[in-house]
Amino acid sequence: MIRFTRLGAAAALIVAACLGALAAMPASAQPLAGPPQVAQPASSTYNANQLVTAGQNFFGQVSGNLAQVIENAVSRFGLPNGYILGTTGGGAIVAGVRYGSGTLYTQNQGTRQVYWRGPSIGFDVGGDFSQTMILVYDLPSIDAIYQRFFGAGGNAYVVGGVGMTVLTGNGITLVPIVSGLGARVGINISYLRFSPQANANPF
C-alpha cells in the first residue's frame, strides 16, 4: 500500500510539473484546442485605392482625372489581378506603330519585365512618348501576358487628358491608361503584342 501511495504521489508531481510548464509557455507556443487554423491567402486582385495610389506615384502627380478613369475601369470590368507600369512611344501618319516596355505586377505571382509593340490607326500625325498604366484582368498565369491583344471597338474613354481603351485576347482583358499626348493616340490602338524581350518588328 505504501508503494502505490508513493507512485501516486510521484505521478501527481509529474502531472503538476507538466501543467506548470504548459502554463508558462507563451500563447503562440501552446497547442490549439482543436484543428489548426489554415492561413488564408492574400487577395489576388487590386482594389481601386491601390491602383490610384500606384498610378499617381508612377505618373508623378496627384490627378483626379486619373482616379476617375481608374474608377470607371473598375466599375465596368471589376478588380484586376495585375497591372503594368511603363512607357510607350510611337509615331503615326494616320497609321503608325507603337512600342513600349514596363513591369507587370501581380499580387501572388511576382513581377515580370514585359515589352509590347503593335500598329495603331487614328488621325494623329507625328510622334508621342507617354507613361502608361495597363490594368490586367483574368490573367491565369504571369506568362499568359505574352500574346496578341486586339482592340475592342467602341470602348474608348478620355477625361481631362487621361485616356483609356480596351484590348482582349484569350479571355484576358487589358485596359491601357495613358496621359498627356499619349491619350490622343491611346484610343486608336489596333492591337498590342507582348513579349519577354524587345522586338523591332511591330507585327
Backbone torsions as a table, in degrees:
resi	resn	phi	psi	omega
1	MET	NA	-41.0	179.6
2	ILE	-64.0	-39.1	-180.0
3	ARG	-60.7	-45.7	179.8
4	PHE	-66.6	-34.4	178.7
5	THR	-64.1	-41.5	179.5
6	ARG	-66.4	-39.8	178.3
7	LEU	-63.5	-41.7	179.3
8	GLY	-63.3	-39.1	179.1
9	ALA	-66.3	-40.0	179.4
10	ALA	-64.9	-41.7	179.2
11	ALA	-63.5	-40.2	178.8
12	ALA	-62.5	-39.1	178.2
13	LEU	-64.7	-40.4	179.7
14	ILE	-64.3	-45.3	178.7
15	VAL	-61.2	-43.4	180.0
16	ALA	-63.7	-38.7	179.3
17	ALA	-65.4	-40.7	178.8
18	CYS	-64.8	-43.2	179.5
19	LEU	-64.3	-37.7	178.5
20	GLY	-66.3	-40.0	178.9
21	ALA	-66.4	-38.7	179.0
22	LEU	-65.2	-40.8	179.3
23	ALA	-66.3	-30.2	-178.7
24	ALA	-80.6	-13.1	-179.7
25	MET	-68.9	145.8	173.7
26	PRO	-63.1	154.4	-174.9
27	ALA	-57.7	-36.0	-177.6
28	SER	-69.5	-19.5	-176.9
29	ALA	-95.2	-12.2	-178.3
30	GLN	-74.1	142.8	178.4
31	PRO	-66.2	148.1	-179.8
32	LEU	-79.5	147.1	177.6
33	ALA	-87.8	70.5	-177.8
34	GLY	146.5	-174.9	-179.1
35	PRO	-65.4	146.6	-179.0
36	PRO	-63.7	146.1	179.7
37	GLN	-83.8	131.2	179.7
38	VAL	-93.4	125.8	-180.0
39	ALA	-65.0	136.5	179.5
40	GLN	-83.3	139.0	179.4
41	PRO	-66.7	151.9	177.8
42	ALA	-66.6	155.4	-180.0
43	SER	-59.0	141.6	-178.3
44	SER	-91.2	-2.3	-178.5
45	THR	-111.8	166.2	176.7
46	TYR	-109.9	135.8	177.8
47	ASN	-87.2	172.9	-174.6
48	ALA	-61.5	-39.8	-179.9
49	ASN	-63.2	-42.2	177.5
50	GLN	-62.1	-41.1	-178.9
51	LEU	-68.1	-43.1	179.7
52	VAL	-63.6	-43.0	179.2
53	THR	-62.7	-46.0	178.7
54	ALA	-62.1	-41.8	-179.7
55	GLY	-66.2	-43.5	-179.8
56	GLN	-66.5	-40.8	177.3
57	ASN	-63.5	-38.7	-177.7
58	PHE	-72.4	-46.3	-178.8
59	PHE	-74.2	-12.9	175.7
60	GLY	75.1	23.6	178.8
61	GLN	-156.0	150.9	174.9
62	VAL	-88.3	107.9	-173.1
63	SER	-120.4	114.9	174.7
64	GLY	-65.8	-29.5	178.6
65	ASN	-66.3	-40.0	177.0
66	LEU	-60.9	-45.1	179.5
67	ALA	-60.8	-38.7	-179.4
68	GLN	-66.3	-40.3	179.7
69	VAL	-67.3	-43.2	179.1
70	ILE	-62.9	-43.7	179.2
71	GLU	-64.2	-34.1	176.1
72	ASN	-64.1	-42.7	178.9
73	ALA	-63.2	-43.9	-178.9
74	VAL	-64.9	-38.4	-179.5
75	SER	-68.2	-28.8	-177.3
76	ARG	-90.5	-35.7	-172.0
77	PHE	-118.3	-8.4	-178.1
78	GLY	91.3	-158.3	-176.8
79	LEU	-96.5	129.2	179.9
80	PRO	-77.9	156.6	174.8
81	ASN	-106.1	17.6	173.3
82	GLY	-171.5	163.8	172.9
83	TYR	-153.3	156.0	-178.8
84	ILE	-119.1	135.3	172.2
85	LEU	-117.1	125.6	-178.5
86	GLY	-169.1	-162.9	-179.7
87	THR	-127.8	148.7	179.4
88	THR	-130.6	137.5	176.0
89	GLY	-135.2	153.2	179.8
90	GLY	-173.7	175.8	177.6
91	GLY	-144.6	154.3	-176.5
92	ALA	-156.7	147.5	162.2
93	ILE	-130.3	86.3	-169.2
94	VAL	70.3	-60.9	174.8
95	ALA	-109.8	146.6	-177.5
96	GLY	-158.5	-165.3	179.7
97	VAL	-131.8	156.5	179.3
98	ARG	-137.0	141.7	176.5
99	TYR	-131.4	147.7	178.5
100	GLY	-156.1	165.5	175.7
101	SER	-152.2	153.7	-179.7
102	GLY	-177.6	-167.3	-178.5
103	THR	-119.6	128.6	175.4
104	LEU	-88.7	126.2	179.1
105	TYR	-110.7	134.9	173.7
106	THR	-132.5	159.2	-179.1
107	GLN	-74.8	-36.2	-172.0
108	ASN	-130.9	9.4	177.8
109	GLN	-125.4	9.8	177.1
110	GLY	83.0	-158.2	-179.4
111	THR	-121.2	162.4	-178.8
112	ARG	-153.7	134.7	173.6
113	GLN	-73.9	133.4	-178.8
114	VAL	-134.3	154.5	176.8
115	TYR	-129.8	148.0	178.3
116	TRP	-142.2	155.1	177.1
117	ARG	-157.1	164.2	178.6
118	GLY	165.5	165.7	178.2
119	PRO	-79.2	153.7	173.9
120	SER	-129.4	148.0	-179.3
121	ILE	-128.0	126.1	-179.4
122	GLY	-175.6	-157.7	-175.8
123	PHE	-117.0	16.0	179.2
124	ASP	-87.3	145.0	178.3
125	VAL	-122.7	134.3	-179.6
126	GLY	107.6	-156.6	-177.1
127	GLY	-123.6	166.7	176.9
128	ASP	-152.1	157.3	177.3
129	PHE	-144.4	120.3	-173.1
130	SER	-142.0	154.4	170.6
131	GLN	-77.2	144.6	-172.9
132	THR	-134.6	136.4	171.5
133	MET	-120.1	127.3	-177.9
134	ILE	-119.3	117.4	175.6
135	LEU	-81.4	136.9	-175.0
136	VAL	-119.6	123.8	-177.5
137	TYR	-114.4	139.3	173.0
138	ASP	60.0	39.8	177.5
139	LEU	-79.9	111.0	-175.7
140	PRO	-73.5	-30.2	177.4
141	SER	-153.4	158.0	-173.7
142	ILE	-66.6	-28.2	179.2
143	ASP	-77.6	-13.5	-179.0
144	ALA	-68.5	-11.0	179.4
145	ILE	-69.6	-20.5	-174.7
146	TYR	-83.1	84.9	179.7
147	GLN	-166.5	-177.5	175.6
148	ARG	-91.0	140.9	175.2
149	PHE	-125.6	127.8	-174.0
150	PHE	-103.6	145.5	-179.3
151	GLY	-66.0	138.4	176.8
152	ALA	-96.9	111.8	-175.0
153	GLY	-58.9	142.7	175.6
154	GLY	79.9	10.6	-178.2
155	ASN	-111.3	23.7	177.8
156	ALA	-78.5	148.8	-179.4
157	TYR	-152.5	126.0	-179.2
158	VAL	-134.7	135.2	174.5
159	VAL	-146.1	124.0	174.3
160	GLY	54.5	40.2	178.0
161	GLY	83.4	4.3	175.4
162	VAL	-113.8	122.1	-175.8
163	GLY	-113.4	151.0	179.9
164	MET	-137.1	138.0	173.8
165	THR	-136.5	-179.8	-174.3
166	VAL	-133.0	134.0	175.4
167	LEU	-127.0	147.2	179.6
168	THR	-136.2	154.5	176.5
169	GLY	-172.2	120.7	176.7
170	ASN	51.9	45.0	176.0
171	GLY	82.4	-1.2	178.5
172	ILE	-103.8	137.4	178.2
173	THR	-115.6	132.5	175.3
174	LEU	-114.7	138.6	176.4
175	VAL	-123.5	91.5	177.1
176	PRO	-71.7	132.8	176.9
177	ILE	-121.2	122.7	-178.5
178	VAL	-127.9	156.2	-178.2
179	SER	-121.1	164.0	174.9
180	GLY	66.2	-138.3	-178.3
181	LEU	-61.7	-31.8	-178.2
182	GLY	-64.4	-21.7	-178.6
183	ALA	-65.4	-32.0	-178.8
184	ARG	-67.5	-38.3	-177.8
185	VAL	-89.3	-22.2	-176.2
186	GLY	-60.3	-25.4	-178.6
187	ILE	-89.0	3.4	-177.1
188	ASN	-112.2	19.4	-177.1
189	ILE	-69.2	132.9	174.4
190	SER	-85.3	-56.2	171.1
191	TYR	-159.9	163.0	174.9
192	LEU	-127.2	138.1	176.3
193	ARG	-113.8	124.8	-178.2
194	PHE	-100.0	144.4	-179.6
195	SER	-149.0	161.4	179.6
196	PRO	-79.1	-14.3	177.2
197	GLN	-129.4	157.9	177.1
198	ALA	-67.9	144.9	-178.9
199	ASN	-143.5	127.8	-177.1
200	ALA	-74.6	-21.4	-179.0
201	ASN	-74.8	113.8	-176.1
202	PRO	-70.5	-11.9	-176.6
203	PHE	-103.7	NA	NA
